[in-house]
Amino acid sequence: MASGIAVCLLITKCREALPPPDVILSGDPQYLKQLVLPIRQFLNRSLKLDLHEGKIKLRKLNQGIDYLGYVIRSHHRVLRTKTKNRILKRAARGEIDDHSLCSYLGILRHCRGWGISKKLLMLQLRA
């Protein structure tokens, strides 16, 4: 299944709530592309929801699904590189207070973030 293809469909109605992505897995990209129109019609007709065109993504399953600052893979989660770089840059500039540090360490507990936690704590000790 690691060579399969996943498509993420995000349904957008209101901007206040961020729903989790709906994921459809298949080994056939053409089949996934054919599903978009019936799903769009169902959502519009039955639920009065729109399918955001820019948020439909065909990706290989081994690339993972990018969601809320993490890349979710089949057996684990990793912190998105951009999120990691932002945290470490703020730490290097000494812009992290105790409250933010606890928040960042909490985020890192939910993924494979031990190495990043270690770097973050080392940068905080120097500041």
C-alpha positions as CSV (number, residue, x, y, z in Angstrom):
1,M,0.0,0.0,0.0
2,A,3.0,2.3,0.3
3,S,3.0,2.9,-3.4
4,G,-0.7,3.8,-3.4
5,I,-2.0,7.3,-4.2
6,A,-4.1,9.3,-1.8
7,V,-6.3,12.3,-2.5
8,C,-7.1,14.8,0.2
9,L,-10.5,16.5,-0.1
10,L,-11.1,19.5,2.2
11,I,-14.7,20.7,2.5
12,T,-15.1,24.4,3.2
13,K,-18.2,26.1,4.3
14,C,-17.1,28.5,7.0
15,R,-13.6,29.7,7.8
16,E,-13.9,29.5,11.6
17,A,-13.7,25.7,11.9
18,L,-11.0,23.7,10.2
19,P,-12.3,20.2,9.5
20,P,-9.9,17.2,9.2
21,P,-9.2,16.2,5.7
22,D,-11.2,13.4,4.1
23,V,-8.8,11.0,2.5
24,I,-9.7,8.6,-0.3
25,L,-7.0,5.9,-1.1
26,S,-6.6,4.2,-4.4
27,G,-3.8,2.9,-6.6
28,D,-5.5,4.4,-9.7
29,P,-5.1,8.2,-10.1
30,Q,-7.7,8.3,-12.9
31,Y,-10.3,6.8,-10.6
32,L,-9.6,9.4,-8.0
33,K,-9.9,12.2,-10.5
34,Q,-13.3,10.8,-11.7
35,L,-14.6,10.9,-8.1
36,V,-14.2,14.7,-7.7
37,L,-17.2,15.6,-9.7
38,P,-19.7,13.2,-8.0
39,I,-18.4,14.3,-4.6
40,R,-18.7,18.0,-5.5
41,Q,-22.3,17.5,-6.7
42,F,-23.3,15.5,-3.6
43,L,-21.8,18.1,-1.3
44,N,-23.5,21.0,-3.1
45,R,-26.9,19.3,-3.6
46,S,-27.3,17.5,-0.2
47,L,-25.2,19.5,2.2
48,K,-24.9,23.0,0.5
49,L,-21.2,22.8,0.8
50,D,-18.5,23.7,-1.7
51,L,-15.4,21.7,-2.5
52,H,-12.4,24.1,-2.6
53,E,-10.6,23.5,-5.9
54,G,-7.2,24.5,-4.5
55,K,-7.4,22.0,-1.7
56,I,-7.8,18.8,-3.8
57,K,-4.5,17.1,-3.8
58,L,-3.3,13.9,-5.4
59,R,-0.3,12.6,-3.5
60,K,1.7,9.4,-3.2
61,L,0.9,7.8,0.1
62,N,4.6,7.7,1.2
63,Q,4.7,11.5,1.0
64,G,2.2,11.7,3.9
65,I,-0.7,14.1,4.4
66,D,0.2,17.7,5.5
67,Y,-2.3,18.8,8.2
68,L,-2.0,21.3,11.1
69,G,1.8,21.6,11.1
70,Y,2.4,17.9,10.9
71,V,3.0,15.4,8.1
72,I,0.9,12.4,8.9
73,R,2.4,9.2,7.5
74,S,1.0,5.6,7.7
75,H,2.8,4.8,11.0
76,H,3.8,8.1,12.5
77,R,3.6,11.9,12.5
78,V,6.5,14.3,11.9
79,L,6.6,18.0,12.3
80,R,6.4,19.9,9.1
81,T,9.8,21.4,8.1
82,K,8.4,25.0,7.9
83,T,6.9,24.7,11.4
84,K,10.2,23.3,12.8
85,N,12.3,26.0,11.2
86,R,9.9,28.7,12.5
87,I,10.2,27.3,16.1
88,L,14.0,27.0,16.0
89,K,14.4,30.5,14.4
90,R,12.3,32.1,17.2
91,A,14.4,30.2,19.8
92,A,17.7,31.3,18.3
93,R,16.6,34.9,18.5
94,G,15.5,34.5,22.1
95,E,11.8,35.3,21.4
96,I,10.3,32.3,23.3
97,D,9.0,32.9,26.8
98,D,8.2,30.0,29.2
99,H,4.6,29.8,28.2
100,S,5.5,29.4,24.5
101,L,8.2,26.9,25.3
102,C,5.6,24.7,27.0
103,S,3.3,25.0,24.0
104,Y,6.1,24.1,21.6
105,L,7.2,21.1,23.7
106,G,3.5,20.0,23.8
107,I,3.3,20.1,20.0
108,L,6.5,18.1,19.7
109,R,5.2,15.4,22.0
110,H,2.6,14.4,19.4
111,C,5.1,13.6,16.7
112,R,8.6,12.3,16.3
113,G,10.1,15.5,17.7
114,W,12.6,14.4,20.3
115,G,15.6,15.8,18.5
116,I,13.8,19.1,17.9
117,S,12.8,19.3,21.6
118,K,16.4,18.7,22.5
119,K,17.6,21.5,20.2
120,L,14.9,23.9,21.5
121,L,15.8,23.3,25.1
122,M,19.5,23.8,24.3
123,L,18.8,27.1,22.6
124,Q,16.6,28.2,25.5
125,L,19.4,27.5,28.0
126,R,21.8,29.7,26.0
127,A,19.3,32.6,25.9
